Amino acid sequence: MRSFALALLSLGALSQAAQLPFDFQRPAVHASLAAESSPAFIGEEQFTILSHPDFAEHSVRIKKTSGWCEERSDVRSFTGYIDSGARSLFFYYFDSRRDATKDDLILWTNGGPGCSSSMGLFMELGPCITQPDGNSTKSNPYSWTEEANMIFIDQPIGVGFSHASGGLAVSTTEQAAIDVHAFLAIFFESFPEFQGRPFHLSGESYGGRYLPLFASEIVHQNERLVKRKSKRAPINLQSLLIGNGLTDIMSMATSYYDQACTATNGLGKPVLGVKTCIAMQQEVQRCNSWLQKACRTSLIQPECDIAQAYCGEKLQDPFIEGEINPYDISKPCTTLGEDLCYPETSVIKTYLDQPWVRSKLGVDVDVGSFESCSNKVGAAFWRAQDSMAPTFYHLTGLLEHGVRVLIYVGKLDWICNYIGNYRMLEALEWSGQDGFVGEELREWSTDKQAAAGETKSFGNLTYIDIRGAGHMIELQLSLGDQGEEVREFLGRLWSLRATASYVASSRTFRQVYISSRDAMWGELAEPRASCLSRDSQLMLCLLLLVVGALSRAAQVPFAPAVHDSLASESSPAFIGEEQFTTLSHPDFAEHSVRIKKTSGWCEERSDVRSFTGYIDSGARSLFFYYFDSRRDATKDDLILWTNGGPGCSSSMGLFMELGPCITQPDGNSTKSNPYSWTEEANMIFIDQPIGVGFSHASGGLAVSMTEQAAIDVHAFLAIFFESFPEFQGRPFHLSGESYGGRYLPLFAAEIVHQNERLLKRKSKRAPINLQSLLIGNGVTDMLALLSSFYQQTCTSDNGIGRPVFGVKECVEMQQEVNRCDKWLQEVCRDSIKQPDCRLAYSYCWEKLRTPFDCAGINPQDITKYCTTMNEDLCYPQTLWTTRYLNQPWVRRKLGVDDAAAPFSPCAIDVLDAFRATEEILEPTFYHLTGLLERRVRVLIYVGKLDSICTYQGNYALLQRLEWSGQENFAAKELHEWLLPTGELGGEMKSYDGLTYLEIRGAGHMVPHDKPREALWMLKKWLAQEML
């Protein structure tokens, strides 16, 4: 994950403190001041200190640098500092080579944030260009001093030779604007010859943010002078010149694809390969929507941060990895991390670190080695989210107040490209918008009639692009590139030479951002441990705080017809009890089944078969239990049950909820369960994924995603049905709870997908006759569950008719519900970006779930208190079952492999592996839709007292589930359902293949809490009868 570090891809809102007053009128120019002279004597050996009574806290230290950089002896040059306490802002000043007494004054700043304007001075538009020896310069014939007096300023504080002590640096453009205005005010008072002279602000890249805010501050302070009737002259700001600027990052972000992958990029052909471009194109609209919502609409810093990181990775990194110069797409580059693709940057550093140069300039001795860009300043701006803020509002205010604006762009620049800048201007809302948009782009030509680019202008706003130029237009001119077009450009536009500097794109800055981001993630990457031990959280496999998602590879095909003829075949003739019988099938050469009888164990009836065993595939062994139906094993349906986790053993469901027997407190015996689901169906309990319960693998062959687990489960079932042909064609159902809300839809999708493949291949094997899913208190849509935590704990609509939390806790939770709903929807659904979603999930879990985890209430049943969560998940049966399954005689009876670890309810390493793949951030309701459309029935049943996988969350999911029956299902009213005794069981609704059912008085584990109701529900469901 990377940020848009090259362009500081970030956005946000205009700082209201810097808004321009609407009624401001520029004051008249004080022409009489223009004739005054500068201070009589400024020496070269040491600083001369200047002061002004209106600026008691400020002073200017200034010295001449005659004969340095500017070769002409009649052209003055100065360097110095403007000091304000411990803050010192460094500047260079150069007279115009034409007529310093009359020419305009221009201030130039580079971008970053945090990059020194020395780069613009010595690489692009200053009077001299540094030479490869790093110890000399040569005159620049294309310097902007050919037309104007120039100031180059190292800003903000901390950049270049500017410095501050005592933590007085700045971290926002608004703060920098105050410093720049103070600098200018003192400069004009110290050099009264410039008072009233036309003044212009110029710069590039992040200057697209700097300059509009600097201009706003100048105009604002001018207005204050006028209102106070001050004797000081206002600054006669005339215009802004922004070259390849980053004024609206939203426009820039979505233009990265266009500039890299279309023929509109200045080269007339894509510069990236087709597969890369396809991948980028798929992200454009998503990132446009995500960034707009995360960084403009909601202005939530962590969310915006992650949106930038994701979109930087998807839209920026493919270009950077292509080893193309991001400032000139016509050139290759393999040295971006070292010199920004331009060796001149390294030369400048060497030059400005020469002792004689620093002495000549008067650099303060406590200033360290020169850095082109300050990582510290850049990181401070990033932490303050300065780069989130759009700046076009300031452009609007300036245009409305008569300040001219020129946006000029080299067409070969990728990072701050012409497409993004043009889109920004077309969308700019100001009184001249219609007129500007209505103007057609027209070609402009050199004196030789060669087309040089396109331009349009209306009112105070001008756009111009330069054909054949990249990000650093003036550098190309100094190097002899595109001279004719650039010279013409310089001569036509206010007699000012165009340029563009670079943005803070060094690897070091990217690393600063990534490091700071990772530091933040260190706190928020995982839900906090709250009041539960890590093992307890992992063992909440019955509850599971997770997410699920559509795996496009597992889209569900239409279910095949049932092969009834297979149902009459019989199971293998002999399976013993003492040792495994190994079964195989020619269609599954790499798989085998080891199976043994367990008669008289768990199921007391001798006429009811039970088996345990493994399905082996190389080093992978998947453990299962099988129990015949107590009613009619030859005819009844077959059900597979899985618990959740991810990583929790289905032994918990077997021995605590719906299996033929229930473990006893002695940990060495069981008793028959009269409400076992084997009363109605044949049952399989499976320890999945690999590594759970008694399932195991060697050689690192465990799985870490539900998609992988689905493949194993399907292989298990395919071999099971081939080994027990009596079940072929029999109605088959998938059932489970909690994280089963993610497992089961994906398992079902894989089954139906493989069924389709069998039909296409005209295989002799019988498809699996999947009929339905039964999901109990499932985690199918975590977003719906998270927002329901407040309802279940703080309202009377929670199954017990009263809140379980106090008013203070509930008020705090309620304040987060809407925020989390919106945030999670935007970053986990609209954007589907794992890092962003993970951060939002962590935050919302902490705010909406952690209070409950600390309350001492049973999270699976809010009517009960619990002080043993860390020991037994609030249910002592978990300890009974664990002790029972670790009895040597039990393991021998079951045929547990020696390689299987001691039994644990939930496997921590499996959960960790699933978490590491980020699959917990993925929704699964897409699979439900696919299954419903293919006539697989779905039952969502919920205990109303569960606080983890709440009935409210599950109901909300189904109400908005997009499928062909959505409208009719949503319109159905909930109605009561009754037990055979006439007792109220709860409420339900159903339409076509989808049924929602609540069980009154039950918590998370419905078959445990309400076994009679659960069995009645199963009976009616299998019979396809209404309750």
Secondary structure as the mmCIF struct_conf table of DSSP 4:
data_model
#
loop_
_struct_conf.conf_type_id
_struct_conf.id
_struct_conf.beg_label_comp_id
_struct_conf.beg_label_asym_id
_struct_conf.beg_label_seq_id
_struct_conf.end_label_comp_id
_struct_conf.end_label_asym_id
_struct_conf.end_label_seq_id
STRN STRN1 PHE A 4 PHE A 4
TURN_TY1_P TURN_TY1_P1 ALA A 5 LEU A 8
STRN STRN2 LEU A 9 LEU A 9
HELX_RH_3T_P HELX_RH_3T_P1 GLN A 16 ALA A 18
HELX_LH_PP_P HELX_LH_PP_P1 GLN A 19 PRO A 21
TURN_TY1_P TURN_TY1_P2 PHE A 22 ASP A 23
HELX_LH_PP_P HELX_LH_PP_P2 ARG A 26 VAL A 29
HELX_RH_3T_P HELX_RH_3T_P2 ALA A 31 ALA A 35
BEND BEND1 ALA A 40 ALA A 40
BEND BEND2 GLU A 44 GLN A 46
HELX_LH_PP_P HELX_LH_PP_P3 PHE A 47 PHE A 47
STRN STRN3 THR A 48 LEU A 50
TURN_TY1_P TURN_TY1_P3 PRO A 53 ASP A 54
TURN_TY1_P TURN_TY1_P4 ALA A 56 GLU A 57
STRN STRN4 HIS A 58 LYS A 64
TURN_TY1_P TURN_TY1_P5 SER A 66 GLY A 67
BEND BEND3 TRP A 68 CYS A 69
TURN_TY1_P TURN_TY1_P6 SER A 73 ASP A 74
BEND BEND4 VAL A 75 VAL A 75
STRN STRN5 SER A 77 SER A 84
TURN_TY1_P TURN_TY1_P7 GLY A 85 ALA A 86
STRN STRN6 ARG A 87 PHE A 94
BEND BEND5 ARG A 97 ARG A 98
TURN_TY1_P TURN_TY1_P8 ALA A 100 LYS A 102
BEND BEND6 ASP A 103 ASP A 103
STRN STRN7 LEU A 105 THR A 109
TURN_TY1_P TURN_TY1_P9 GLY A 112 GLY A 114
STRN STRN8 CYS A 115 CYS A 115
TURN_TY1_P TURN_TY1_P10 SER A 117 SER A 117
HELX_RH_AL_P HELX_RH_AL_P1 SER A 118 GLY A 120
HELX_RH_PI_P HELX_RH_PI_P1 LEU A 121 LEU A 125
BEND BEND7 GLY A 126 PRO A 127
STRN STRN9 CYS A 128 THR A 130
TURN_TY1_P TURN_TY1_P11 PRO A 132 ASP A 133
BEND BEND8 GLY A 134 ASN A 135
STRN STRN10 THR A 137 SER A 139
TURN_TY1_P TURN_TY1_P12 PRO A 141 TYR A 142
HELX_RH_3T_P HELX_RH_3T_P3 TRP A 144 GLU A 146
TURN_TY1_P TURN_TY1_P13 GLU A 147 GLU A 147
BEND BEND9 ALA A 148 ALA A 148
STRN STRN11 ASN A 149 ILE A 153
BEND BEND10 PRO A 156 PRO A 156
TURN_TY1_P TURN_TY1_P14 ILE A 157 GLY A 158
BEND BEND11 VAL A 159 VAL A 159
TURN_TY1_P TURN_TY1_P15 GLY A 160 PHE A 161
STRN STRN12 HIS A 163 ALA A 164
BEND BEND12 SER A 165 GLY A 167
BEND BEND13 THR A 172 THR A 172
HELX_RH_AL_P HELX_RH_AL_P2 THR A 173 SER A 190
HELX_RH_3T_P HELX_RH_3T_P4 PRO A 192 PHE A 194
TURN_TY1_P TURN_TY1_P16 GLN A 195 GLY A 196
BEND BEND14 ARG A 197 ARG A 197
STRN STRN13 PHE A 199 SER A 205
TURN_TY1_P TURN_TY1_P17 TYR A 206 TYR A 206
HELX_RH_AL_P HELX_RH_AL_P3 GLY A 207 ARG A 228
TURN_TY1_P TURN_TY1_P18 LYS A 229 LYS A 229
BEND BEND15 LYS A 231 ARG A 232
HELX_LH_PP_P HELX_LH_PP_P4 ALA A 233 ILE A 235
STRN STRN14 LEU A 237 GLY A 245
BEND BEND16 THR A 247 THR A 247
HELX_RH_AL_P HELX_RH_AL_P4 ILE A 249 CYS A 261
BEND BEND17 THR A 262 THR A 262
TURN_TY1_P TURN_TY1_P19 ALA A 263 THR A 264
BEND BEND18 ASN A 265 LYS A 269
BEND BEND19 VAL A 271 LEU A 272
HELX_RH_AL_P HELX_RH_AL_P5 VAL A 274 LEU A 291
HELX_RH_PI_P HELX_RH_PI_P2 GLN A 292 THR A 297
BEND BEND20 SER A 298 SER A 298
HELX_RH_AL_P HELX_RH_AL_P6 GLN A 301 CYS A 311
HELX_RH_PI_P HELX_RH_PI_P3 GLY A 312 GLN A 316
HELX_RH_AL_P HELX_RH_AL_P7 ASP A 317 ILE A 320
TURN_TY1_P TURN_TY1_P20 GLU A 321 GLU A 323
STRN STRN15 ILE A 324 ILE A 324
TURN_TY1_P TURN_TY1_P21 PRO A 326 TYR A 327
TURN_TY1_P TURN_TY1_P22 ILE A 329 SER A 330
BEND BEND21 LYS A 331 LYS A 331
STRN STRN16 PRO A 332 PRO A 332
BEND BEND22 THR A 334 THR A 334
HELX_RH_AL_P HELX_RH_AL_P8 LEU A 336 ASP A 339
TURN_TY1_P TURN_TY1_P23 LEU A 340 CYS A 341
TURN_TY1_P TURN_TY1_P24 PRO A 343 PRO A 343
HELX_RH_AL_P HELX_RH_AL_P9 GLU A 344 LEU A 352
TURN_TY1_P TURN_TY1_P25 ASP A 353 ASP A 353
HELX_RH_AL_P HELX_RH_AL_P10 PRO A 355 LEU A 361
TURN_TY1_P TURN_TY1_P26 GLY A 362 GLY A 362
TURN_TY1_P TURN_TY1_P27 VAL A 365 ASP A 366
BEND BEND23 SER A 369 SER A 369
BEND BEND24 SER A 372 SER A 372
STRN STRN17 CYS A 373 CYS A 373
HELX_RH_AL_P HELX_RH_AL_P11 ASN A 375 ARG A 383
TURN_TY1_P TURN_TY1_P28 ALA A 384 GLN A 385
HELX_RH_3T_P HELX_RH_3T_P5 ASP A 386 MET A 388
BEND BEND25 ALA A 389 ALA A 389
HELX_RH_AL_P HELX_RH_AL_P12 PHE A 392 GLU A 400
TURN_TY1_P TURN_TY1_P29 HIS A 401 GLY A 402
STRN STRN18 ARG A 404 GLY A 410
TURN_TY1_P TURN_TY1_P30 LYS A 411 LEU A 412
BEND BEND26 TRP A 414 TRP A 414
TURN_TY1_P TURN_TY1_P31 ILE A 415 CYS A 416
HELX_RH_AL_P HELX_RH_AL_P13 TYR A 418 ALA A 427
BEND BEND27 TRP A 430 TRP A 430
TURN_TY1_P TURN_TY1_P32 SER A 431 GLY A 432
HELX_RH_AL_P HELX_RH_AL_P14 GLN A 433 GLY A 438
BEND BEND28 GLU A 439 GLU A 439
HELX_LH_PP_P HELX_LH_PP_P5 GLU A 440 LEU A 441
STRN STRN19 ARG A 442 SER A 445
TURN_TY1_P TURN_TY1_P33 ASP A 447 LYS A 448
STRN STRN20 ALA A 451 PHE A 458
TURN_TY1_P TURN_TY1_P34 GLY A 459 ASN A 460
STRN STRN21 LEU A 461 ILE A 466
TURN_TY1_P TURN_TY1_P35 ARG A 467 GLY A 468
BEND BEND29 HIS A 471 HIS A 471
HELX_RH_AL_P HELX_RH_AL_P15 ILE A 473 SER A 478
TURN_TY1_P TURN_TY1_P36 LEU A 479 GLN A 482
HELX_RH_AL_P HELX_RH_AL_P16 GLY A 483 ARG A 492
BEND BEND30 LEU A 493 LEU A 493
TURN_TY1_P TURN_TY1_P37 TRP A 494 SER A 495
BEND BEND31 ALA A 504 ALA A 504
HELX_RH_AL_P HELX_RH_AL_P17 ARG A 507 LEU A 524
BEND BEND32 ALA A 525 GLU A 526
TURN_TY1_P TURN_TY1_P38 SER A 530 CYS A 531
BEND BEND33 LEU A 532 LEU A 532
HELX_RH_AL_P HELX_RH_AL_P18 ARG A 534 MET A 539
HELX_RH_3T_P HELX_RH_3T_P6 LEU A 540 LEU A 542
TURN_TY1_P TURN_TY1_P39 LEU A 543 LEU A 543
HELX_RH_3T_P HELX_RH_3T_P7 ARG A 552 ALA A 554
HELX_LH_PP_P HELX_LH_PP_P6 GLN A 555 VAL A 562
HELX_RH_3T_P HELX_RH_3T_P8 ASP A 564 SER A 568
BEND BEND34 ALA A 573 ALA A 573
BEND BEND35 GLU A 577 GLN A 579
HELX_LH_PP_P HELX_LH_PP_P7 PHE A 580 PHE A 580
STRN STRN22 THR A 581 LEU A 583
TURN_TY1_P TURN_TY1_P40 PRO A 586 ASP A 587
TURN_TY1_P TURN_TY1_P41 ALA A 589 GLU A 590
STRN STRN23 HIS A 591 LYS A 597
TURN_TY1_P TURN_TY1_P42 SER A 599 GLY A 600
BEND BEND36 TRP A 601 CYS A 602
TURN_TY1_P TURN_TY1_P43 SER A 606 ASP A 607
BEND BEND37 VAL A 608 VAL A 608
STRN STRN24 SER A 610 SER A 617
TURN_TY1_P TURN_TY1_P44 GLY A 618 ALA A 619
STRN STRN25 ARG A 620 PHE A 627
BEND BEND38 ARG A 630 ARG A 631
TURN_TY1_P TURN_TY1_P45 ALA A 633 LYS A 635
BEND BEND39 ASP A 636 ASP A 636
STRN STRN26 LEU A 638 THR A 642
TURN_TY1_P TURN_TY1_P46 GLY A 645 GLY A 647
STRN STRN27 CYS A 648 CYS A 648
TURN_TY1_P TURN_TY1_P47 SER A 650 SER A 650
HELX_RH_AL_P HELX_RH_AL_P19 SER A 651 GLY A 653
HELX_RH_PI_P HELX_RH_PI_P4 LEU A 654 LEU A 658
BEND BEND40 GLY A 659 PRO A 660
STRN STRN28 CYS A 661 THR A 663
TURN_TY1_P TURN_TY1_P48 PRO A 665 ASP A 666
BEND BEND41 GLY A 667 ASN A 668
STRN STRN29 THR A 670 SER A 672
TURN_TY1_P TURN_TY1_P49 PRO A 674 TYR A 675
HELX_RH_3T_P HELX_RH_3T_P9 TRP A 677 GLU A 679
TURN_TY1_P TURN_TY1_P50 GLU A 680 GLU A 680
BEND BEND42 ALA A 681 ALA A 681
STRN STRN30 ASN A 682 ILE A 686
BEND BEND43 PRO A 689 PRO A 689
TURN_TY1_P TURN_TY1_P51 ILE A 690 GLY A 691
BEND BEND44 VAL A 692 VAL A 692
TURN_TY1_P TURN_TY1_P52 GLY A 693 PHE A 694
STRN STRN31 HIS A 696 ALA A 697
BEND BEND45 SER A 698 GLY A 700
BEND BEND46 MET A 705 MET A 705
HELX_RH_AL_P HELX_RH_AL_P20 THR A 706 SER A 723
HELX_RH_3T_P HELX_RH_3T_P10 PRO A 725 PHE A 727
TURN_TY1_P TURN_TY1_P53 GLN A 728 GLY A 729
BEND BEND47 ARG A 730 ARG A 730
STRN STRN32 PHE A 732 SER A 738
TURN_TY1_P TURN_TY1_P54 TYR A 739 TYR A 739
HELX_RH_AL_P HELX_RH_AL_P21 GLY A 740 ARG A 761
TURN_TY1_P TURN_TY1_P55 LYS A 762 LYS A 762
BEND BEND48 LYS A 764 ARG A 765
HELX_LH_PP_P HELX_LH_PP_P8 ALA A 766 ILE A 768
STRN STRN33 LEU A 770 GLY A 778
BEND BEND49 THR A 780 THR A 780
HELX_RH_AL_P HELX_RH_AL_P22 MET A 782 CYS A 794
BEND BEND50 THR A 795 SER A 796
TURN_TY1_P TURN_TY1_P56 ASP A 797 ILE A 800
BEND BEND51 GLY A 801 ARG A 802
BEND BEND52 VAL A 804 PHE A 805
HELX_RH_AL_P HELX_RH_AL_P23 VAL A 807 LEU A 824
HELX_RH_PI_P HELX_RH_PI_P5 GLN A 825 ASP A 830
BEND BEND53 SER A 831 SER A 831
HELX_RH_AL_P HELX_RH_AL_P24 GLN A 834 LEU A 848
TURN_TY1_P TURN_TY1_P57 ARG A 849 ARG A 849
HELX_RH_AL_P HELX_RH_AL_P25 THR A 850 ASP A 853
TURN_TY1_P TURN_TY1_P58 CYS A 854 GLY A 856
STRN STRN34 ILE A 857 ILE A 857
TURN_TY1_P TURN_TY1_P59 PRO A 859 GLN A 860
TURN_TY1_P TURN_TY1_P60 ILE A 862 THR A 863
BEND BEND54 LYS A 864 LYS A 864
STRN STRN35 TYR A 865 TYR A 865
BEND BEND55 THR A 867 THR A 867
HELX_RH_AL_P HELX_RH_AL_P26 MET A 869 ASP A 872
TURN_TY1_P TURN_TY1_P61 LEU A 873 CYS A 874
TURN_TY1_P TURN_TY1_P62 PRO A 876 PRO A 876
HELX_RH_AL_P HELX_RH_AL_P27 GLN A 877 LEU A 885
TURN_TY1_P TURN_TY1_P63 ASN A 886 ASN A 886
BEND BEND56 GLN A 887 GLN A 887
HELX_RH_AL_P HELX_RH_AL_P28 PRO A 888 LEU A 894
TURN_TY1_P TURN_TY1_P64 GLY A 895 GLY A 895
TURN_TY1_P TURN_TY1_P65 ASP A 898 ALA A 899
BEND BEND57 ALA A 900 ALA A 900
HELX_LH_PP_P HELX_LH_PP_P9 ALA A 901 ALA A 901
BEND BEND58 PRO A 902 PRO A 902
HELX_LH_PP_P HELX_LH_PP_P10 PHE A 903 PHE A 903
BEND BEND59 PRO A 905 PRO A 905
STRN STRN36 CYS A 906 CYS A 906
HELX_RH_AL_P HELX_RH_AL_P29 ILE A 908 ALA A 916
TURN_TY1_P TURN_TY1_P66 THR A 917 GLU A 918
HELX_RH_3T_P HELX_RH_3T_P11 GLU A 919 LEU A 921
HELX_RH_AL_P HELX_RH_AL_P30 PHE A 925 GLU A 933
TURN_TY1_P TURN_TY1_P67 ARG A 934 ARG A 935
STRN STRN37 ARG A 937 GLY A 943
TURN_TY1_P TURN_TY1_P68 LYS A 944 LEU A 945
BEND BEND60 SER A 947 CYS A 949
HELX_RH_AL_P HELX_RH_AL_P31 TYR A 951 GLN A 959
TURN_TY1_P TURN_TY1_P69 ARG A 960 ARG A 960
BEND BEND61 TRP A 963 TRP A 963
TURN_TY1_P TURN_TY1_P70 SER A 964 GLY A 965
HELX_RH_AL_P HELX_RH_AL_P32 GLN A 966 ALA A 971
BEND BEND62 LYS A 972 LYS A 972
HELX_LH_PP_P HELX_LH_PP_P11 GLU A 973 LEU A 974
STRN STRN38 HIS A 975 LEU A 978
TURN_TY1_P TURN_TY1_P71 PRO A 980 THR A 981
BEND BEND63 GLY A 982 GLY A 982
STRN STRN39 LEU A 984 TYR A 991
TURN_TY1_P TURN_TY1_P72 ASP A 992 GLY A 993
STRN STRN40 LEU A 994 ILE A 999
TURN_TY1_P TURN_TY1_P73 ARG A 1000 GLY A 1001
BEND BEND64 HIS A 1004 HIS A 1004
HELX_RH_AL_P HELX_RH_AL_P33 VAL A 1006 ASP A 1009
HELX_RH_AL_P HELX_RH_AL_P34 PRO A 1011 LEU A 1022
TURN_TY1_P TURN_TY1_P74 ALA A 1023 GLN A 1024
#
